[in-house]
Amino acid sequence: MLESPDERMICVALWDTANYKEDWHWVQAECLKRLRASKDLQKGALIALNYLALRRELEPETVLGEISGIEESEWTSVVRENIYRF
């Protein structure tokens, strides 16, 4: 699903892997790859990163560094807030 030409399908795959895959390092890497893609993929990746933040399964410094390089949005704020909160 992550190789689909359908961006919505990729987003769903990111969300599913963030919720169910045990290898959160892999999920984080897949999400970070998509932060520089279209706005839809970026939003999907941020939502998946937020799932990881809520589970306390990500590298805060790495993710914060990557999201600081993209345009500020509702989801960058949510991810940042949940990283600091959890």
Secondary structure as UniProt FT lines:
FT   TURN            2..3
FT   HELIX           7..20
FT   HELIX           24..33
FT   HELIX           34..36
FT   HELIX           39..54
FT   TURN            55..56
FT   HELIX           60..67
FT   TURN            68..69
FT   HELIX           74..85
//
